[in-house]
Amino acid sequence: MSDKEKIHIKLGISGTYWDKKPQYRILANDVVIKQDSIVKASDEIEYIEFDFEYGDEGACLGIQLEGKIPSDTVQNEDKTAIVKDLLLNIVSIEVDDIDLSQIPFRLSEYCPNSPVQFRGETVDLVKNCMNLGWNGTWTLRWTNPFYLWLLENM
């Protein structure tokens, strides 16, 4: 018999933008919870809350940045610095009113939709990233029971 676990997630996100607002999708075990654009002004936090039930297979929270095009990033004239950009920022994650703090930063993975240049290398996976600058999916996975996983990763 499988044990189902139900948790409440409060996700704090923001957009950094100068022209158009970031578009995103929130997924729980590959099921779309919300698909929208950032509502608030650049760098202001907005919160999304939802309940999430999963079984023995564990859970995966996914956040996708969508619709970014090359002209959303503006560099200086000699192409040595970005002066304006479009980013989707994951500011905070709470589960049942417990702030996960640095756990999402340490244990998440960000997979851009295609290989990107990052810190002088071409990569298709970025770890320790909470600011999404390429179209792609950020994921945080945990096991059931959640609270045991949380204790093991504090």
Secondary structure by P-SEA (a helix, b strand, c coil): cbbbbbbbbbbbbbbbcccbbbbbbbbccccccccccccccccbbbbbbbcccccccbbbbbbbbccccccccccccccccccbbbbbbbcccccccccccccccccbbbbcccccccccccccccccccccccccccccccccaaaaaaaacc
